[in-house]
Amino acid sequence: MKEVEELTAAEAAEELKNIAAEMAKSDIAYYQNDAPYLSDAAYDELKLRNSRIEARFPELIRSDSPSKKVGAPIRPDFGKVRHRFPMLSLGDIFSIEELDDFIMSVKRFLNTSEDIAFMAEPKIDGLSFSARYEKGRFVQGATRGDGTTGEDITENLKTIRGLPQQLNGNVPEILEIRGEVYMSKADFFALNQKYEAEGKKAFANPRNAAAGSLRQLDANITAERNLSIFAYTWGEVSERVWDSQADFFEHLKIWGFPVNPNNKLCHTVKEIEDSFIRLGEIRSSLPYDIDGMVYKVNSIALQERLGFLTRTPRWAIAHKFPAEQAVTKINDIRIQVGRTGALTPVADLEPINVGGVIVSHATLHNEDEIKRKDIRIGDSVIIQRAGDVIPQVVEVIKDKRPEDSREFEFPHTCPQCGAHAIREEDEAVRRCTGGLTCPAQAIERIIHFVSREAFDIEGLGRKIVEEFYKEGIVTSPVDIFSLERRNNDGDLFAHQNNAPLHLEMREGWGKKSVDNLFKAINAKRRIDLPRFIYSLGIRQVGTATARLIAKNYGSFNRFMDDMINKETLKLVEIDGIGGAMAKDIVEFFAEDHNLKTINGLLQEISVEDFVDETDYSSPIAGKTVVFTGTLEKMTRSEAKAKALSLGAKVSGSVSKNTDYVIIGADAGSKASKAKELGIKTLSEEEFLELIK
């Protein structure tokens, strides 16, 4: 992507057009549908580039420019409320240097060199609201909408704790209070746990949960969601009885509104900077999400002198935290055992919002990484979440380390089964030697076997698999297909009570749920070859590799015979399969317990020979595509399989040979690299439209 200074007028006009269209689409997803597909960082990057291009080419500013808009049009299923005074947004800054520039611009406008007092307020990550009071009684509520017209949410606001229905003390006859509706972290976690237990889709983050809850057509649903508010400004008022932002907050408290306790009146630039640094330090411990700090000139008289720009006030600015990083604390370090026996250290964190997603765990990769970064329990750390990368610890803040901290000792035995955990030469990973005698590996392999990209058996989620394994009901994939037979025969299973296997008698089950489970299992007794190869959980063999193997061997028997006889020549000749992967595949078939499982499965199911249905006439046939970020309409594996079926080559990294990069939510470095190399990027919707 060219620097703004290098753009021609024609290139600038085209880019402004594209940015306006992309941001309008993003605004509708964010404000109307509560389902953002751009990360905060990506959105801010577009907005910043738009403003820089407009600053260089002011004659090209469009009528639909993002710099002229606030929010998005309201949804048609809500009543309309026209704001007497527009609900404008704030300009954004991202560094201390920009903060200093903002303060200097205020001083220049006022023609003063004296210090100016600012109110510093945490920027709550929620949904803006307006509440109108007449003679102290709440009469109407609205969302921001497009800044001019909002949605009527009067009945919904009435259900929110903290919003007074009748105000205390002396109140102006007409008073419009504005603020933010949010969902606390505790209420967000509780709601998602409830949804997951009910089989419903969980919310991505507290902001989405709050927005989706507030904008319900049924106010009873809003009432169930435990929303909260903070009040921080005003709209229409018949008589203003305060002369500063600080004074206004005191009135809010008297009237009965919740006011953020971390608001701070700052008299010098250093106080302002210190307040931002302190807020970043306590961010993870707050019971609600914030994404920055707002600075407002404290004096109302000075605010009125400063006035407004096109859509933002001159007297206020939002200082945003870096979108993909946050500071939090490591509460514990535990070892997770995967299906291939890999021991992976995981940090349990104080929950924190990183790039719009609540993060409570982070990978520590391996023992070398822990030693290199000197990571310890109790450390305060910087957490990073970039695109499709698992949250990770970037850096330890050493000057906050507890005095009694000790180096973490990586175990040399498996925490699940006690078997030796060895680290082979030239490998960074330590692995459990227990194989399928290790319950962690056995459970993970069964979960992998029934996963969406493998056998895709509905009703066998992680919780059920863990229960069945621990009680001896399902200890290998073969047991899944004999489950109905054993249940009908009243078979005995390895249980401390040696009780008959009657699933319909289990707590939370019934005849219908058991019948549905058996129906789902029986529907998968025929499976295509790529899915079956993937389901076996062979190390390094993902969905794309499984399809390559299936395409080159045609049938499972041919593939299995070659692997048992260690005839790997054909295998390593397949583009995309190297020597290390071939070694792992052959070693899988050399283990007796794996052959026993495969032979047992072949007695219960039928594996169909591969039929090449690749559409070589598709728009992406012969193209190299890369997927990054979180996709909404399909999993990453499904997207890769779809691309392969259309004749594309799927790569895990972006290079000059890449043709398309498909970008999902929270895309990170791959999206940035695509822009640097000038590679065409597509949203998930655009990708689906292209291949349709």
DOPALUM-215511 format. One record per residue (C-alpha): y, x, z. Coordinates in steps of 0.001 Angstrom, whole numbers, padded with zeros to 6 digits, always signed. Layout:
# residues N
YXZ;...
# end
This chain:
# residues 692
+000000+000000+000000;+003421+001347-000952;+006099+002104+001612;+008912-000470+001568;+011317+002201+000298;+009100+002778-002760;+008903-000877-003877;+010588-002071-007046;+012406-005406-006972;+009548-007059-008892;+006932-005657-006505;+008997-006723-003507;+009357-010290-004856;+005597-010549-005420;+004799-009215-001960;+007288-011566-000265;+005630-014455-002096;+002159-013367-000905;+003294-012798+002673;+004979-016219+002821;+001794-017916+001577;-000475-015985+003955;+001717-016584+007007;+002124-020289+006195;-001662-020581+005998;-002008-018659+009266;+000612-020844+011004;-001285-024011+010106;-004525-022490+011425;-002795-021369+014639;-000419-024223+015441;-002149-027248+013897;-005847-026441+014115;-005874-024106+017144;-008207-021833+015145;-006366-018620+014192;-008057-016393+011632;-005525-013539+011756;-005408-011328+014835;-002052-011016+016633;-001776-007455+015332;-002367-008487+011706;+000118-011383+011994;+002778-009160+013578;+002219-006538+010884;+002856-009122+008143;+005966-010413+009899;+007343-006909+010374;+006722-005936+006741;+008372-009157+005562;+011498-008414+007597;+011657-004830+006308;+011361-005930+002687;+014006-008634+003206;+016331-006086+004829;+016066-003889+001698;+016175-006765-000806;+018301-009521+000844;+018792-011153-002569;+015016-011834-002694;+014790-013789+000565;+012784-016930-000203;+013463-020481+000926;+009980-020529+002492;+010409-017113+004127;+008624-016651+007488;+011973-015408+008846;+013351-018950+008424;+010469-020848+010016;+009150-021588+013489;+005600-022861+014040;+004069-025285+011555;+004367-028985+010583;+002870-031369+013121;-000525-033015+012713;-000317-036528+011216;-002452-038118+013953;+000281-037599+016592;+003582-039414+016962;+006745-037455+016129;+009396-036265+018551;+012587-034816+017093;+014058-032087+019298;+017728-032678+020134;+018074-028891+020257;+015582-026853+018163;+012745-025033+019947;+013282-021599+018451;+011055-018552+018674;+012011-015039+019768;+012183-011795+017853;+009496-009212+018694;+009655-005569+019694;+006705-003262+020357;+008057-000120+022033;+010448+001168+024687;+012551+002679+021890;+012986-000746+020290;+013858-002173+023708;+016636+000413+024085;+017893-000495+020590;+017964-004199+021510;+019974-003580+024680;+022420-001384+022760;+022848-004103+020099;+023735-006615+022832;+026303-004212+024294;+027813-003494+020872;+028170-007216+020130;+029897-007764+023491;+031913-004566+023050;+030996-003184+026466;+029395-000044+027870;+028680-001631+031276;+025158-002451+032403;+024122-006028+031618;+021696-007904+033859;+018548-009202+032183;+015871-011540+033459;+012421-010062+032687;+009695-012740+032425;+005955-012446+031643;+005232-013885+028197;+002498-016469+028827;-000139-016743+026089;-000346-020523+025830;+001251-023475+024017;+004952-024327+024248;+005910-027765+025581;+009022-029836+026151;+009305-032396+028986;+012206-034871+028996;+013445-036426+032261;+015857-039338+032633;+017329-039919+036098;+014711-037503+037436;+011706-039371+035984;+009408-037874+033325;+009625-040005+030167;+008460-037938+027181;+006518-034788+026301;+006292-032863+023032;+004916-029704+021451;+007120-027187+019615;+005787-028277+016188;+007932-026708+013474;+010792-026142+015915;+012655-029251+014798;+009978-031943+015161;+007064-031809+017585;+004040-033901+018467;+004271-036619+021108;+001959-035505+023951;+003517-037587+026738;+000253-039007+028093;-001459-035622+027909;+001303-033843+029836;+001077-036457+032575;-002441-035238+033377;-001447-031587+033937;-001242-030305+037478;+002119-028783+038269;+004205-031003+035976;+006244-033242+038336;+006529-036905+037376;+009585-037396+039615;+012000-034539+040345;+013350-033575+043777;+017008-033058+044740;+020085-033533+042582;+019067-033709+038926;+021186-034147+035757;+020807-037640+034311;+019182-036174+031179;+017181-032986+031602;+014763-031425+029098;+012585-028689+030592;+010622-026319+028373;+007789-024001+029220;+004217-022992+028478;+000931-024820+028991;-001922-022438+029714;-005498-022349+030976;-006341-019928+033769;-009063-017343+033217;-011263-018982+035882;-010945-022439+034292;-011567-020943+030835;-014799-019262+031945;-015958-022454+033701;-015231-024582+030608;-017110-022208+028291;-020102-022068+030651;-020178-025872+030645;-019952-025992+026833;-022679-023384+026375;-024976-025299+028733;-024359-028438+026647;-024998-026571+023381;-021372-026882+022244;-019276-024174+020583;-017343-022144+023137;-013601-021484+022833;-012574-018024+021607;-009892-017450+024254;-007804-019299+026879;-004911-019893+024470;-007138-021748+021999;-008729-023678+024857;-005318-024716+026198;-003978-025720+022776;-007121-027646+021870;-007099-029406+025240;-003423-030361+025191;-003556-031777+021661;-006333-034295+022292;-005884-037873+021128;-007717-038945+024303;-005669-037913+027358;-008784-038263+029540;-010229-035181+027817;-007025-033260+028565;-007302-034301+032217;-010801-032791+032454;-009677-029355+031221;-007616-028171+034255;-004480-027046+032439;-001470-025458+034159;+002189-024855+033291;+005090-022487+033875;+008650-023699+033231;+011187-021172+031946;+014069-022743+029947;+015857-025950+029058;+016751-028029+025996;+019021-031064+026104;+020870-031514+029399;+023655-033979+030267;+025277-031548+032719;+024411-027880+033232;+024669-027071+036943;+023566-023414+036737;+025416-020397+035414;+022620-017852+035031;+018945-017603+034207;+018206-016595+037825;+020126-019625+039120;+018222-021887+036707;+014899-020668+038142;+016093-021549+041651;+016890-025080+040447;+013430-025338+038834;+011808-024537+042189;+013878-027192+043975;+013009-029806+041324;+009296-029053+041766;+008373-026958+038690;+006004-023965+038836;+007940-020741+038126;+006218-017438+037393;+006309-015260+040533;+006555-012086+038420;+009967-012976+036958;+012377-010179+037855;+016140-009840+037608;+016906-006339+036277;+020365-004726+036504;+019719-001444+034648;+017769-000255+031626;+015417+001711+033897;+014639-001414+035944;+013795-003266+032720;+011520-000479+031478;+009827-000166+034889;+009197-003924+034992;+007397-003760+031627;+005245-000807+032719;+004369-002520+036013;+003453-005752+034233;+001074-003827+031974;-000565-002290+035043;-001200-005632+036787;-001989-007546+033597;-005764-007534+034094;-005464-008826+037664;-003326-011845+036768;-005170-015201+036809;-003755-016083+033371;-003253-014325+030028;+000013-012724+028991;+000800-010874+025772;+004056-009200+026710;+007383-009668+028463;+010502-011639+027534;+013981-010273+028293;+016937-012688+028516;+020578-011897+029216;+021002-013382+032692;+024554-014725+032318;+024773-018083+030512;+028389-017318+029553;+027241-014107+027839;+024380-015977+026159;+026879-018402+024666;+029061-015525+023414;+026061-013801+021821;+024815-016949+020054;+021990-017084+017521;+020724-015476+014358;+018895-017598+011733;+016053-018658+014024;+016258-016376+017066;+018790-015889+019875;+020746-012616+020050;+020465-012663+023836;+016639-012640+024172;+013680-010675+022816;+009883-010575+023319;+008386-007153+024121;+004705-007426+023140;+001814-005388+024425;-000292-003477+021889;-002562-006191+020466;-005816-004264+020551;-005558-002370+023849;-005290-003265+027523;-005646-001661+030946;-008337-002880+033322;-010783-001645+035973;-014476-000690+035781;-016288-002627+038515;-019744-001274+037705;-021790+000684+035161;-025234-000696+034292;-027940+000298+031847;-028958-002169+029142;-032358-001751+027456;-032546-002859+023826;-035505-003970+021733;-036067-000417+020448;-035991+000990+023997;-032498+002468+023734;-030769+002832+027116;-027131+001870+026593;-024595+002201+029414;-022308-000831+029740;-019150-001084+031840;-018595-004338+033737;-014827-004878+033719;-012196-006961+035394;-011830-009624+032645;-008884-008884+030344;-007431-010314+027121;-007705-007709+024362;-006444-008760+020934;-006780-012468+021756;-010312-012261+023151;-011376-012153+026810;-013319-008935+027406;-015440-008465+030541;-017841-005753+029286;-017447-002597+027207;-019986-000231+025722;-019980+003334+026994;-022236+004350+024072;-024417+007042+025680;-024614+009612+028475;-022706+012251+026477;-019778+009859+026052;-019672+009167+029798;-019591+012902+030545;-017049+013679+027827;-014577+011073+029074;-015608+011515+032738;-015967+007759+033237;-016686+006563+036783;-017113+003281+038651;-013747+002145+040013;-011720+003881+037305;-008715+002205+035692;-009225+002507+031949;-007639+001653+028616;-009911-000744+026705;-009817-001067+022931;-011180-003783+020719;-010666-003092+017017;-012003-005530+014427;-015766-005827+014528;-016150-002900+016951;-017647-003692+020357;-015026-003243+023116;-014948+000368+024256;-013263+002604+026800;-010580+004688+025103;-009280+006662+028049;-009522+006972+031822;-006253+006813+033766;-007040+009743+036050;-004051+009423+038411;-005351+005992+039497;-008885+007214+040269;-010216+006379+043770;-010549+009453+045997;-014206+008762+046797;-015318+008352+043153;-018450+010201+041967;-019780+011198+038571;-022187+008659+037077;-025802+009833+037035;-027608+008630+033927;-031172+007516+034762;-034210+009375+033401;-036453+006358+033965;-036173+002851+032535;-034392+000510+034988;-036588-002358+033768;-040124-000944+033826;-039870+002468+035461;-041314+004340+032466;-039920+007729+031501;-036754+007584+029411;-036699+010541+027048;-034077+011929+024722;-035407+013415+021538;-033850+016479+019966;-030818+015736+017781;-030510+012216+019260;-027672+010988+021458;-029707+008049+022764;-032236+008122+025602;-035164+005716+025083;-037686+004006+027329;-041265+005068+026533;-042744+001852+027909;-042855+000044+024553;-043798-003633+024811;-045030-003077+028369;-041309-002906+029170;-040115-006480+029799;-036609-005755+028490;-037935-004557+025134;-040445-007386+024904;-037838-010058+025669;-035289-008571+023266;-037882-008401+020476;-038808-012067+020963;-035121-013033+020964;-034681-011024+017768;-037765-012668+016261;-036390-016215+016724;-032783-015305+015845;-030832-017014+013096;-031418-014302+010477;-035143-014075+011285;-037323-017137+012004;-034309-019191+013140;-036232-021391+015581;-033895-023923+017154;-034448-024519+020854;-035588-021001+021704;-032372-019463+022975;-032094-016444+025249;-032342-018435+028470;-035544-020247+027413;-037136-017060+026060;-036433-015230+029327;-037908-018106+031370;-040999-018366+029172;-041567-014603+029259;-041211-014271+033030;-043677-017120+033565;-046183-015751+031038;-045789-018664+028612;-044533-016532+025713;-045072-012775+025963;-045171-011999+022226;-044067-013700+018993;-047666-014861+018395;-047528-016995+021559;-044733-019085+020032;-047023-020490+017333;-049859-021293+019767;-047495-023002+022190;-048152-026583+021050;-051909-026069+020967;-051958-024611+024464;-049663-027326+025782;-051835-030120+024366;-055006-028495+025725;-053515-028203+029196;-054143-024463+028961;-053571-022245+031978;-050984-019511+031818;-050168-016454+033851;-048152-018054+036624;-048167-017482+040346;-049452-021041+040829;-051887-020794+037898;-050579-024233+036888;-051443-026006+033600;-048986-025588+030740;-047248-028965+030507;-043769-028212+029167;-042670-031848+029366;-043034-031635+033160;-040523-028779+033464;-037111-029413+034980;-034581-030261+032286;-037300-031003+029738;-038928-034206+028555;-041300-035434+025876;-038553-035678+023268;-037195-032154+023851;-040727-030702+023823;-041563-032570+020592;-038342-031265+019033;-039260-027706+019994;-042738-027995+018452;-041244-029573+015332;-038807-026653+015003;-041632-024118+015429;-043920-025806+012908;-041110-025952+010357;-041132-022142+010317;-044832-021573+009576;-043807-020589+006053;-041225-017834+005786;-039795-015736+002973;-040582-012028+002872;-037109-010584+003702;-036807-012736+006825;-040299-011786+007990;-039679-008053+007576;-036393-008368+009457;-038012-010438+012235;-040396-007600+013132;-037530-005665+014694;-038237-002357+012970;-035717+000251+014028;-032832+000649+011517;-034049-002290+009375;-031359-004948+009123;-031158-007969+006834;-029874-005996+003837;-032588-003314+004177;-035268-005971+004664;-034214-007585+001391;-034310-004207-000414;-037853-003589+000841;-038966-007100-000130;-037446-006766-003582;-039211-003436-004239;-042648-004303-002800;-042900-007982-003726;-045494-008911-001089;-045997-008122+002571;-049576-006961+002080;-048498-004294-000420;-045727-003131+001882;-047981-003072+004949;-050813-001226+003172;-048441+001515+002012;-046934+001901+005487;-050327+002053+007237;-051446+004690+004724;-048096+006471+005201;-047366+006306+001462;-043588+006542+001745;-042741+007883-001733;-041823+004465-003090;-039959+003680+000109;-037627+006692+000018;-036936+006094-003677;-035204+002818-002785;-031425+003257-002943;-030193+002841+000634;-033332+004048+002469;-033333+007663+003606;-035899+009897+005222;-034979+009026+008829;-035264+005291+008168;-038577+005754+006317;-039901+007704+009318;-038991+004860+011713;-040678+002285+009454;-043928+004282+009180;-043967+004925+012937;-043622+001196+013577;-046809+000479+011638;-048583+003368+013393;-048393+001585+016764;-051485-000496+017574;-049587-003177+019501;-047332-003788+016478;-050314-004169+014139;-051943-006508+016646;-048795-008681+016702;-048529-008712+012889;-052199-009639+012403;-051880-012350+015021;-048831-013771+013267;-050561-013758+009878;-053227-016022+011402;-050513-018553+012294;-047994-018329+009447;-047708-017775+005708;-045392-015083+004318;-044196-015956+000833;-044005-013286-001858;-040517-012204-002852;-038936-014103-005718;-035870-012403-007127;-033317-015190-007382;-030374-012811-007628;-027552-014301-009664;-026510-011320-011765;-023884-013465-013524;-021924-014064-010320;-018330-012754-009950;-019490-010102-007466;-022609-008911-009319;-022530-005136-009468;-019573-004989-007067;-019527-003158-003734;-018363-005346-000859;-017609-004653+002801;-017392-007258+005564;-015194-006748+008625;-014038-008914+011507;-015542-012145+012837;-016540-014727+010226;-016268-018413+011110;-018522-020222+008637;-021452-017778+008649;-022748-014782+010537;-022178-011294+009178;-025886-011023+008336;-025776-014308+006424;-022739-013127+004489;-024452-009850+003581;-027609-011670+002481;-025533-014046+000369;-023698-011161-001284;-026990-009386-002030;-028432-012561-003547;-025439-012597-005901;-026099-009081-007132;-023542-007266-004976;-024086-004045-003094;-023142-004342+000590;-021691-001285+002296;-020831-000641+005905;-017797+001521+005179;-014713+001353+002975;-014267+003976+000256;-012577+004309-003115;-015769+002844-004645;-015388-000416-002694;-014417-003431-004800;-013794-006099-002142;-013239-006103+001622;-013842-009519+003189;-011738-009871+006314;-012606-012128+009238;-010766-012679+012518;-009748-009580+014505;-010384-007221+011597;-009503-003647+012429;-009724-000202+010838;-011672-001276+007738;-008948-003762+006811;-006277-001112+007329;-008171+001421+005234;-008590-001128+002422;-004814-001603+002321;-004264+002161+002308;-006627+002589-000664;-005254-000442-002509;-008612-002240-002410;-008556-006019-002854;-009033-007908+000408;-010254-011489+000715;-010279-013936+003607;-013566-015658+004333;-012306-018792+002577;-011258-016802-000489;-014642-015066-000584;-016462-018413-000454;-014191-019779-003165;-014866-016714-005330;-018653-016996-005094;-018681-020786-005421;
# end
